[in-house]
Amino acid sequence: MLAVGTVVWLASELMFFTGLFAGWFALRAANHVWPPEGVELDPLRTGAATAVLLASSFTMHAGTRAAEHGDRRRAVQWVLATVVMGGAFVANQALEYRGLHFSLASHAYGSIFYLMTGFHGLHVIGGLGLMLAVVGVGTGRTRAPLDEGLTVTEYYWHFVDVVWVGMFLTIYVLG
């Protein structure tokens, strides 16, 4: 039941992000100059962060497989590696925001850029928190089996990664 509930919830998340993509393309179609003057993104650096995020899907998968085989220690190690990689992705996003010369209020591009990337970043942070909660980091008290919790966390993490690939292609490659 947990897996089914997670899939249904992810479907609602898909609708949310689909709305953001629809907003992006509607605004892009309505503006003759897109992106506007003064908008300079760094697709190379963000591409490297994207590669790190995608690699974290493999470490998450390895953690889930270790948990399914009853190897708690390795599962926790793989999940913590995933947390580090996801944290690096979020840190890159924060650094990018610091260096941009436009804001949420600057123009339609700024609004949709920060909405899309910001909500995605919040989802990454939420996923990192979920991973830490499932493996019981900080509590040291749980010895509950990890396999089911990590399986649904892995669904979520792959979803977040796939959404980012769409965003990266839309925002940084297609512009």
Steps between C-alpha positions, in 0.01 A plus 500: 500500500786739574636463146157557344442807715841635403429452130164679532667786688775521237229525234367811676856637512529435126189712443652780710824503302310466172323824590836670553626377163176621338559840658856507364393423145201739513724785617765410246242510221362836619840674514691582183834514681561191715693501719503878546811716484733457797412138571815293493490146633794261525385182326843337537512530879133407533562210261771372735259530794240316292748217443555479876125488561457227240787301650322522834220291352748216466621533858140511621425185301807329648380592849156357437646176361731466802199545730306235308787260561503581873828691493404798716853640530554517123149631444563789739837570337346518153216720621743735673700521176173594327436769762846648440441506124155652536644755741762593241223555246310730739822686590562562130149636463553738794829621349331549165223708659761720671668578169191578293422860410123460489238414758156351532356850447724611210288363216291200396815299433628564852165401648471169321872421532498538878163325536612197301851465637400605851219248532725232359771592751246474783407154375867398502539627856185311599641184344824539692306538824293193416814295437649602832174424680467155340852391595457647848798732487525701817285267706714188513200323645333333206578154377185479291541342156596760240390331179140625470580853617798528268302358208240777513770758570678376190180550295488858622870561435481368144194718442687809622793412272281452192321829565838675523616353168189653341567832670867502408420432134221757496673783687872453434512327161191619306479835681 
